[in-house]
């Protein structure tokens, strides 16, 4: 059974939201290749006593954003900010050329709930899953999500598998010789938050812990097939602990299996130091470096920092000023409450 099949089968159906999920996709144009919901309205988070009161977040993957937005403007024109006045072509261009390649409509009334949905093209999401170009959608898929439409595109399914593997190899480079299962999943979850400007100006500071703690079983089912076949660790399942032996060979192994976007930044670091070794020699140098984990951590943080800033800036346009203020104020309130606690 492929990792993707295990991935989908591991996700728990959220009974209270089953009906609304079934009615979401028929409310939008056809052409959605993959759709999933994520966040605190789907999976329990500490500090959120009722999932039913939280906004439902979705990502829709579409083959042709221009055609999809044209049809969605006909069906759901009120979902868009003032950008609807410029037409579908401008909206699709903003989606594709700025930020993380995602266009969000937020604070949308749907039945008795509020929803937010992001549109991303199939090509963009595959690139992000394979290379961590922005770590935006790929980072969301490091965590358990609820598929409301699973992909049939083989390239997309393979990219989802590769993204999960990349998360494991990245986390193992960042973790010490011994660590717990909780620490592993918190490290994986933290990859896409490292460097995110929202974590410093408007996000719950305990977010990573609150995501992982109530959902250990979901994380285990998600990553167990990969961990069972990773020869550079030993998993004491009954105790929820791991051992690994960081050395040149293991670091070389994990470095080689990092996404292309991380490799590119690691190479650029060496070029900035005036070194121009070939690709393989640069990775070997990192494998011998006792500070390898720090370089990898910084490379991932740099990817997230750049994409999160651009995507957040784009969000002001796509949501509109009023919705942006409402959304941001709710985030800031969460951040203040988390710091007080």
C-alpha positions as CSV (number, residue, x, y, z in Angstrom):
1,X,0.0,0.0,0.0
2,X,1.4,3.4,-1.0
3,X,2.2,6.1,1.5
4,X,-0.5,8.2,-0.1
5,X,-3.2,5.5,0.4
6,X,-2.1,5.1,4.0
7,X,-2.2,8.9,4.3
8,X,-5.8,9.1,3.2
9,X,-6.9,6.1,5.1
10,X,-5.4,7.4,8.3
11,X,-7.5,10.5,8.3
12,X,-10.5,10.4,10.7
13,X,-13.8,11.5,9.3
14,X,-15.1,14.4,11.4
15,X,-18.7,13.4,12.0
16,X,-20.0,16.8,13.0
17,X,-18.8,18.3,9.7
18,X,-19.6,15.4,7.3
19,X,-22.8,17.0,6.0
20,X,-21.3,20.4,5.3
21,X,-18.2,18.8,3.6
22,X,-20.5,17.1,1.2
23,X,-22.2,20.3,0.3
24,X,-19.0,22.4,-0.1
25,X,-17.8,21.2,-3.5
26,X,-21.2,21.4,-5.3
27,X,-21.2,25.1,-4.3
28,X,-18.1,25.8,-6.5
29,X,-17.2,25.3,-10.2
30,X,-16.1,21.9,-11.4
31,X,-12.4,21.4,-12.2
32,X,-11.2,20.9,-8.6
33,X,-8.6,18.1,-8.8
34,X,-8.0,17.9,-5.0
35,X,-9.6,19.5,-2.0
36,X,-8.9,19.3,1.7
37,X,-9.8,21.0,4.9
38,X,-7.4,21.7,7.7
39,X,-6.9,23.5,10.9
40,X,-8.7,23.8,14.3
41,X,-12.1,23.4,12.8
42,X,-11.2,19.9,11.6
43,X,-8.7,18.5,14.1
44,X,-8.9,19.3,17.8
45,X,-6.4,21.8,19.1
46,X,-5.7,22.6,22.7
47,X,-7.5,25.7,23.8
48,X,-10.3,25.2,21.3
49,X,-13.1,23.6,23.2
50,X,-15.4,23.3,20.2
51,X,-14.3,22.8,16.6
52,X,-17.8,23.7,15.4
53,X,-17.2,27.4,16.3
54,X,-14.0,27.8,14.3
55,X,-13.8,29.0,10.6
56,X,-13.5,26.1,8.2
57,X,-10.3,26.3,6.1
58,X,-10.1,24.7,2.6
59,X,-7.5,24.4,-0.2
60,X,-8.8,23.7,-3.7
61,X,-6.3,22.5,-6.3
62,X,-7.4,23.3,-9.9
63,X,-5.9,22.6,-13.3
64,X,-6.6,26.0,-14.8
65,X,-7.0,28.9,-12.4
66,X,-8.2,31.4,-15.0
67,X,-11.1,29.2,-16.1
68,X,-12.0,28.3,-12.5
69,X,-12.0,32.0,-11.4
70,X,-14.1,33.0,-14.4
71,X,-16.7,30.4,-13.5
72,X,-16.5,31.2,-9.7
73,X,-17.1,34.9,-10.4
74,X,-20.3,33.9,-12.0
75,X,-21.3,31.6,-9.2
76,X,-19.9,33.3,-6.1
77,X,-19.0,36.9,-7.1
78,X,-19.6,38.2,-3.5
79,X,-16.8,36.0,-2.2
80,X,-14.2,38.3,-3.9
81,X,-12.7,41.6,-2.7
82,X,-12.7,44.7,-5.0
83,X,-10.3,42.7,-7.3
84,X,-13.4,41.2,-8.9
85,X,-13.8,44.5,-10.7
86,X,-10.6,43.7,-12.7
87,X,-11.9,40.3,-13.8
88,X,-10.7,36.7,-13.7
89,X,-7.5,37.3,-15.7
90,X,-6.1,39.8,-13.1
91,X,-7.2,37.5,-10.2
92,X,-5.4,34.5,-11.8
93,X,-2.3,36.6,-12.5
94,X,-2.2,37.7,-8.8
95,X,-2.7,34.1,-7.7
96,X,0.1,32.7,-9.9
97,X,2.7,35.5,-9.8
98,X,2.7,36.7,-6.2
99,X,3.2,35.1,-2.9
100,X,2.9,31.3,-2.6
101,X,0.7,30.8,-5.6
102,X,-2.5,30.7,-3.6
103,X,-5.5,33.0,-3.8
104,X,-7.7,33.1,-0.7
105,X,-11.2,34.2,-0.2
106,X,-11.9,34.5,3.5
107,X,-14.7,35.1,6.0
108,X,-17.3,33.7,3.6
109,X,-20.7,32.8,5.1
110,X,-21.7,29.2,4.3
111,X,-24.9,27.9,5.9
112,X,-24.3,28.6,9.6
113,X,-20.5,28.7,9.4
114,X,-17.7,30.9,8.1
115,X,-15.3,29.4,5.6
116,X,-12.0,30.4,4.0
117,X,-10.8,28.8,0.8
118,X,-7.5,29.0,-1.2
119,X,-7.1,28.2,-4.8
120,X,-3.8,26.9,-6.2
121,X,-2.9,25.4,-9.5
122,X,-1.9,21.7,-9.9
123,X,1.5,22.7,-11.3
124,X,2.2,25.1,-8.4
125,X,1.2,22.6,-5.7
126,X,3.3,19.8,-7.2
127,X,6.4,22.1,-7.4
128,X,5.9,23.1,-3.8
129,X,5.4,19.5,-2.6
130,X,8.6,18.3,-4.4
131,X,10.9,21.3,-4.0
132,X,9.5,23.3,-1.0
133,X,9.5,26.4,-3.2
134,X,7.4,28.2,-0.6
135,X,6.5,25.5,2.0
136,X,3.0,27.0,2.1
137,X,0.7,24.2,0.9
138,X,3.4,21.6,1.4
139,X,3.7,22.7,5.0
140,X,0.0,22.2,5.6
141,X,0.3,18.7,4.2
142,X,2.9,17.9,6.7
143,X,0.1,17.7,9.2
144,X,-3.1,15.7,9.2
145,X,-5.8,17.1,6.9
146,X,-9.2,15.9,5.9
147,X,-9.5,15.2,2.2
148,X,-12.9,16.0,0.8
149,X,-11.6,15.1,-2.7
150,X,-8.6,12.9,-3.1
151,X,-6.4,13.3,-6.2
152,X,-6.3,10.8,-9.0
153,X,-3.4,12.6,-10.7
154,X,-0.4,10.2,-10.2
155,X,2.1,13.1,-10.2
156,X,0.2,14.8,-7.5
157,X,-0.1,11.6,-5.4
158,X,3.6,10.9,-5.8
159,X,4.4,14.5,-4.8
160,X,2.4,14.2,-1.6
161,X,4.4,11.1,-0.7
162,X,7.7,12.8,-1.4
163,X,6.6,15.8,0.8
164,X,6.1,13.5,3.8
165,X,9.4,11.8,3.3
166,X,11.2,15.2,3.0
167,X,9.6,16.3,6.3
168,X,11.0,13.2,8.0
169,X,14.5,13.7,6.7
170,X,14.5,17.4,7.6
171,X,13.3,16.7,11.1
172,X,15.9,14.0,11.7
173,X,18.7,16.5,10.8
174,X,17.3,18.9,13.4
175,X,16.8,16.5,16.2
176,X,19.3,15.1,18.7
177,X,20.4,11.5,19.3
178,X,17.4,10.7,21.4
179,X,14.0,12.3,21.2
180,X,10.3,11.5,21.7
181,X,7.5,10.9,19.3
182,X,6.0,14.2,20.4
183,X,9.3,16.0,19.7
184,X,9.4,14.5,16.2
185,X,5.9,15.6,15.3
186,X,6.5,19.1,16.8
187,X,9.6,19.4,14.8
188,X,7.8,18.4,11.6
189,X,4.9,20.8,12.3
190,X,7.3,23.6,13.1
191,X,9.1,23.4,9.7
192,X,6.5,25.5,7.9
193,X,6.2,28.0,10.9
194,X,9.9,28.6,11.1
195,X,10.5,32.2,9.9
196,X,6.8,32.9,9.4
197,X,6.2,36.5,10.1
198,X,2.7,35.7,11.4
199,X,4.3,33.8,14.4
200,X,5.7,37.1,15.7
201,X,2.9,39.5,14.9
202,X,-0.4,37.7,15.0
203,X,-0.3,34.0,15.8
204,X,-0.8,31.9,18.9
205,X,2.7,31.3,20.3
206,X,1.7,27.8,21.5
207,X,0.3,26.8,18.2
208,X,2.7,24.0,17.4
209,X,2.2,22.3,20.7
210,X,-1.6,22.7,20.5
211,X,-1.7,21.1,17.1
212,X,0.4,18.1,18.0
213,X,-0.7,17.2,21.6
214,X,-4.4,16.2,20.8
215,X,-3.5,14.5,17.5
216,X,-0.6,12.1,18.2
217,X,-2.5,9.2,16.8
218,X,-3.2,11.0,13.5
219,X,0.5,12.0,13.2
220,X,1.6,8.4,13.9
221,X,-0.6,6.9,11.3
222,X,0.6,9.6,8.8
223,X,4.3,8.9,9.3
224,X,4.5,5.3,10.5
225,X,5.1,3.8,7.1
226,X,8.1,6.0,6.5
227,X,9.5,5.7,10.0
228,X,9.2,1.9,9.8
229,X,11.5,1.9,6.7
230,X,14.0,4.5,7.8
231,X,17.2,2.6,8.6
232,X,19.0,5.4,10.3
233,X,16.7,5.5,13.4
234,X,15.4,3.0,16.0
235,X,11.8,3.4,17.1
236,X,10.8,2.2,20.5
237,X,7.1,2.3,19.8
238,X,5.8,1.2,23.1
239,X,7.7,4.0,24.8
240,X,7.2,6.6,22.1
241,X,10.9,7.2,21.8
242,X,13.5,7.3,19.1
243,X,17.3,6.9,18.9
244,X,19.5,7.9,16.0
245,X,23.2,8.1,15.6
246,X,24.1,11.5,13.9
247,X,27.3,10.9,11.9
248,X,28.7,11.8,8.5
249,X,26.9,8.9,6.8
250,X,23.5,9.6,8.3
251,X,23.8,13.3,7.7
252,X,24.8,12.6,4.1
253,X,21.8,10.3,3.7
254,X,19.3,12.8,5.0
255,X,20.9,15.8,3.2
256,X,20.6,14.0,-0.2
257,X,16.9,13.4,0.4
258,X,16.0,17.1,1.2
259,X,13.9,19.0,-1.3
260,X,15.5,20.9,-4.1
261,X,14.5,24.3,-2.6
262,X,16.5,23.6,0.5
263,X,19.5,22.3,-1.5
264,X,19.4,25.5,-3.5
265,X,19.7,27.7,-0.5
266,X,22.4,25.6,1.1
267,X,24.4,25.9,-2.1
268,X,23.8,29.7,-2.1
269,X,25.3,29.9,1.4
270,X,28.5,28.4,0.2
271,X,28.6,30.7,-2.8
272,X,28.3,33.7,-0.5
273,X,31.4,32.5,1.2
274,X,33.3,32.5,-2.1
275,X,33.3,28.8,-2.5
276,X,32.3,27.2,-5.8
277,X,32.5,23.5,-5.3
278,X,30.1,21.3,-7.3
279,X,26.7,20.3,-6.0
280,X,27.8,16.9,-4.5
281,X,30.9,18.4,-2.9
282,X,28.9,21.1,-1.2
283,X,26.5,18.5,0.3
284,X,29.4,16.4,1.5
285,X,30.9,19.5,3.2
286,X,27.6,20.0,5.1
287,X,27.6,16.3,6.0
288,X,31.0,16.8,7.7
289,X,29.9,20.0,9.4
290,X,29.0,19.7,13.1
291,X,26.6,22.7,12.6
292,X,24.8,21.0,9.7
293,X,21.5,21.2,11.6
294,X,21.8,24.9,12.0
295,X,22.4,25.5,8.3
296,X,19.4,23.3,7.4
297,X,17.2,25.1,10.0
298,X,18.2,28.5,8.6
299,X,17.6,27.4,5.0
300,X,14.1,26.2,5.8
301,X,13.4,29.4,7.8
302,X,14.5,31.5,4.9
303,X,12.1,29.8,2.5
304,X,9.2,30.3,4.9
305,X,10.1,33.9,5.8
306,X,10.1,35.0,2.1
307,X,6.9,33.3,1.1
308,X,4.9,34.1,4.2
309,X,5.7,37.8,3.9
310,X,4.6,37.9,0.3
311,X,1.5,35.8,0.8
312,X,0.5,37.9,3.8
313,X,0.9,41.1,1.8
314,X,-1.2,39.6,-1.0
315,X,-3.8,38.6,1.5
316,X,-4.7,42.2,2.1
317,X,-5.6,42.6,-1.6
318,X,-7.5,39.3,-1.9
319,X,-9.4,39.7,1.3
320,X,-10.0,43.4,1.2
321,X,-9.2,45.9,3.9
322,X,-12.2,45.3,6.2
323,X,-11.9,41.5,6.1
324,X,-8.2,41.7,6.6
325,X,-8.6,43.8,9.7
326,X,-11.2,41.4,11.1
327,X,-9.0,38.4,10.4
328,X,-5.9,40.0,11.7
329,X,-7.6,41.2,14.9
330,X,-8.8,37.7,15.6
331,X,-5.2,36.4,15.2
332,X,-3.7,39.1,17.4
333,X,-6.3,38.3,20.1
334,X,-5.2,34.6,20.0
335,X,-1.5,35.7,20.3
336,X,-2.2,37.9,23.3
337,X,-4.2,35.2,25.0
338,X,-1.4,32.6,24.4
339,X,1.2,34.9,25.8
340,X,-0.9,35.5,28.9
341,X,-1.3,31.8,29.5
